[in-house]
Amino acid sequence: MIVCLCEAVSHRTIDDVVCDGAESVREIGRRCGAGTGCGMCKVDLKARLRAQQDRLAQDEPLLSK
């Protein structure tokens, strides 16, 4: 599913960036471009970031893996 329409970034790419260590929406943007256009996806980016961080903290399987 495409999360960032401006940069055509999928949920899998975002999840991979978070799994690789991105810790903020700004860092996600630097790594893959998501959230750097109109900004409408930033709420979704924050939610995906929080969910992935929670999973990492609990050693649960990640969304994109």
PyMOL commands that place a pseudoatom at each C-alpha (Angstrom):
pseudoatom trace, name=CA, resn=MET, resi=1, chain=A, elem=C, hetatm=0, pos=[0.000, 0.000, 0.000]
pseudoatom trace, name=CA, resn=ILE, resi=2, chain=A, elem=C, hetatm=0, pos=[1.305, 3.460, -0.874]
pseudoatom trace, name=CA, resn=VAL, resi=3, chain=A, elem=C, hetatm=0, pos=[1.485, 5.650, 2.243]
pseudoatom trace, name=CA, resn=CYS, resi=4, chain=A, elem=C, hetatm=0, pos=[3.166, 8.721, 0.744]
pseudoatom trace, name=CA, resn=LEU, resi=5, chain=A, elem=C, hetatm=0, pos=[1.503, 9.653, -2.533]
pseudoatom trace, name=CA, resn=CYS, resi=6, chain=A, elem=C, hetatm=0, pos=[3.844, 12.562, -3.301]
pseudoatom trace, name=CA, resn=GLU, resi=7, chain=A, elem=C, hetatm=0, pos=[6.937, 10.345, -3.263]
pseudoatom trace, name=CA, resn=ALA, resi=8, chain=A, elem=C, hetatm=0, pos=[5.210, 7.001, -4.012]
pseudoatom trace, name=CA, resn=VAL, resi=9, chain=A, elem=C, hetatm=0, pos=[6.591, 5.328, -0.872]
pseudoatom trace, name=CA, resn=SER, resi=10, chain=A, elem=C, hetatm=0, pos=[4.996, 2.082, 0.248]
pseudoatom trace, name=CA, resn=HIS, resi=11, chain=A, elem=C, hetatm=0, pos=[4.297, 0.847, 3.764]
pseudoatom trace, name=CA, resn=ARG, resi=12, chain=A, elem=C, hetatm=0, pos=[6.942, -1.830, 3.294]
pseudoatom trace, name=CA, resn=THR, resi=13, chain=A, elem=C, hetatm=0, pos=[9.622, 0.726, 2.497]
pseudoatom trace, name=CA, resn=ILE, resi=14, chain=A, elem=C, hetatm=0, pos=[8.658, 2.769, 5.547]
pseudoatom trace, name=CA, resn=ASP, resi=15, chain=A, elem=C, hetatm=0, pos=[8.674, -0.313, 7.782]
pseudoatom trace, name=CA, resn=ASP, resi=16, chain=A, elem=C, hetatm=0, pos=[12.096, -1.287, 6.428]
pseudoatom trace, name=CA, resn=VAL, resi=17, chain=A, elem=C, hetatm=0, pos=[13.482, 2.186, 7.128]
pseudoatom trace, name=CA, resn=VAL, resi=18, chain=A, elem=C, hetatm=0, pos=[12.158, 2.027, 10.700]
pseudoatom trace, name=CA, resn=CYS, resi=19, chain=A, elem=C, hetatm=0, pos=[13.594, -1.469, 11.167]
pseudoatom trace, name=CA, resn=ASP, resi=20, chain=A, elem=C, hetatm=0, pos=[16.929, -0.127, 9.936]
pseudoatom trace, name=CA, resn=GLY, resi=21, chain=A, elem=C, hetatm=0, pos=[16.952, 2.428, 12.735]
pseudoatom trace, name=CA, resn=ALA, resi=22, chain=A, elem=C, hetatm=0, pos=[14.914, 5.496, 11.755]
pseudoatom trace, name=CA, resn=GLU, resi=23, chain=A, elem=C, hetatm=0, pos=[13.579, 6.996, 14.975]
pseudoatom trace, name=CA, resn=SER, resi=24, chain=A, elem=C, hetatm=0, pos=[11.572, 9.986, 13.735]
pseudoatom trace, name=CA, resn=VAL, resi=25, chain=A, elem=C, hetatm=0, pos=[9.333, 11.090, 10.893]
pseudoatom trace, name=CA, resn=ARG, resi=26, chain=A, elem=C, hetatm=0, pos=[12.077, 13.482, 9.795]
pseudoatom trace, name=CA, resn=GLU, resi=27, chain=A, elem=C, hetatm=0, pos=[14.573, 10.630, 9.599]
pseudoatom trace, name=CA, resn=ILE, resi=28, chain=A, elem=C, hetatm=0, pos=[12.115, 8.513, 7.612]
pseudoatom trace, name=CA, resn=GLY, resi=29, chain=A, elem=C, hetatm=0, pos=[11.877, 11.421, 5.170]
pseudoatom trace, name=CA, resn=ARG, resi=30, chain=A, elem=C, hetatm=0, pos=[15.650, 11.708, 4.854]
pseudoatom trace, name=CA, resn=ARG, resi=31, chain=A, elem=C, hetatm=0, pos=[16.002, 7.997, 4.152]
pseudoatom trace, name=CA, resn=CYS, resi=32, chain=A, elem=C, hetatm=0, pos=[13.160, 7.379, 1.708]
pseudoatom trace, name=CA, resn=GLY, resi=33, chain=A, elem=C, hetatm=0, pos=[11.440, 10.693, 0.975]
pseudoatom trace, name=CA, resn=ALA, resi=34, chain=A, elem=C, hetatm=0, pos=[8.135, 9.896, 2.681]
pseudoatom trace, name=CA, resn=GLY, resi=35, chain=A, elem=C, hetatm=0, pos=[6.557, 12.938, 4.299]
pseudoatom trace, name=CA, resn=THR, resi=36, chain=A, elem=C, hetatm=0, pos=[8.698, 15.448, 2.448]
pseudoatom trace, name=CA, resn=GLY, resi=37, chain=A, elem=C, hetatm=0, pos=[6.030, 16.594, -0.007]
pseudoatom trace, name=CA, resn=CYS, resi=38, chain=A, elem=C, hetatm=0, pos=[2.632, 17.860, 1.085]
pseudoatom trace, name=CA, resn=GLY, resi=39, chain=A, elem=C, hetatm=0, pos=[2.875, 16.273, 4.557]
pseudoatom trace, name=CA, resn=MET, resi=40, chain=A, elem=C, hetatm=0, pos=[-0.537, 14.603, 4.527]
pseudoatom trace, name=CA, resn=CYS, resi=41, chain=A, elem=C, hetatm=0, pos=[1.047, 11.227, 5.303]
pseudoatom trace, name=CA, resn=LYS, resi=42, chain=A, elem=C, hetatm=0, pos=[2.885, 12.375, 8.439]
pseudoatom trace, name=CA, resn=VAL, resi=43, chain=A, elem=C, hetatm=0, pos=[0.114, 11.122, 10.728]
pseudoatom trace, name=CA, resn=ASP, resi=44, chain=A, elem=C, hetatm=0, pos=[0.396, 7.690, 9.105]
pseudoatom trace, name=CA, resn=LEU, resi=45, chain=A, elem=C, hetatm=0, pos=[4.196, 7.804, 9.332]
pseudoatom trace, name=CA, resn=LYS, resi=46, chain=A, elem=C, hetatm=0, pos=[4.022, 8.560, 13.056]
pseudoatom trace, name=CA, resn=ALA, resi=47, chain=A, elem=C, hetatm=0, pos=[1.580, 5.699, 13.601]
pseudoatom trace, name=CA, resn=ARG, resi=48, chain=A, elem=C, hetatm=0, pos=[3.724, 3.218, 11.644]
pseudoatom trace, name=CA, resn=LEU, resi=49, chain=A, elem=C, hetatm=0, pos=[6.846, 4.393, 13.467]
pseudoatom trace, name=CA, resn=ARG, resi=50, chain=A, elem=C, hetatm=0, pos=[5.172, 3.963, 16.864]
pseudoatom trace, name=CA, resn=ALA, resi=51, chain=A, elem=C, hetatm=0, pos=[3.784, 0.525, 15.950]
pseudoatom trace, name=CA, resn=GLN, resi=52, chain=A, elem=C, hetatm=0, pos=[7.126, -0.738, 14.681]
pseudoatom trace, name=CA, resn=GLN, resi=53, chain=A, elem=C, hetatm=0, pos=[8.947, 0.600, 17.739]
pseudoatom trace, name=CA, resn=ASP, resi=54, chain=A, elem=C, hetatm=0, pos=[6.423, -1.129, 20.011]
pseudoatom trace, name=CA, resn=ARG, resi=55, chain=A, elem=C, hetatm=0, pos=[6.937, -4.406, 18.149]
pseudoatom trace, name=CA, resn=LEU, resi=56, chain=A, elem=C, hetatm=0, pos=[10.710, -4.074, 18.369]
pseudoatom trace, name=CA, resn=ALA, resi=57, chain=A, elem=C, hetatm=0, pos=[10.466, -3.404, 22.100]
pseudoatom trace, name=CA, resn=GLN, resi=58, chain=A, elem=C, hetatm=0, pos=[8.352, -6.515, 22.566]
pseudoatom trace, name=CA, resn=ASP, resi=59, chain=A, elem=C, hetatm=0, pos=[10.387, -8.711, 20.196]
pseudoatom trace, name=CA, resn=GLU, resi=60, chain=A, elem=C, hetatm=0, pos=[7.287, -9.391, 18.096]
pseudoatom trace, name=CA, resn=PRO, resi=61, chain=A, elem=C, hetatm=0, pos=[7.472, -10.135, 14.372]
pseudoatom trace, name=CA, resn=LEU, resi=62, chain=A, elem=C, hetatm=0, pos=[7.656, -6.951, 12.316]
pseudoatom trace, name=CA, resn=LEU, resi=63, chain=A, elem=C, hetatm=0, pos=[4.976, -5.922, 9.842]
pseudoatom trace, name=CA, resn=SER, resi=64, chain=A, elem=C, hetatm=0, pos=[7.116, -6.058, 6.734]
pseudoatom trace, name=CA, resn=LYS, resi=65, chain=A, elem=C, hetatm=0, pos=[9.133, -9.175, 7.455]
for i in range(1, 65): cmd.bond("trace and resi %d" % i, "trace and resi %d" % (i + 1))
show_as sticks, trace
zoom trace
